[in-house]
Amino acid sequence: MNQEKRKALCREVQRILADDLPYLPLCFNDVVSVHGHALGPFDPFSRGDYSFLTTLRPIAK
């Protein structure tokens, strides 16, 4: 098989895979949070954003 035909076939395979395979991220950010007990319990979202900070409320003593 000649080199140009091989390149064309490999390009086509890559295009098909890019179109048909699900998206898979190669990296992701861990959500790490440290807080005082006075802020009470919280549940950080698994999607990696920090909007959970709006749910923190001080515990009344």
Summary of the structure (lengths in Angstrom):
residues: 61
radius of gyration: 23.8
end to end distance: 78.9
largest distance: 78.9
contacts: 79
relative contact order: 0.13
helix: 43%
strand: 0%
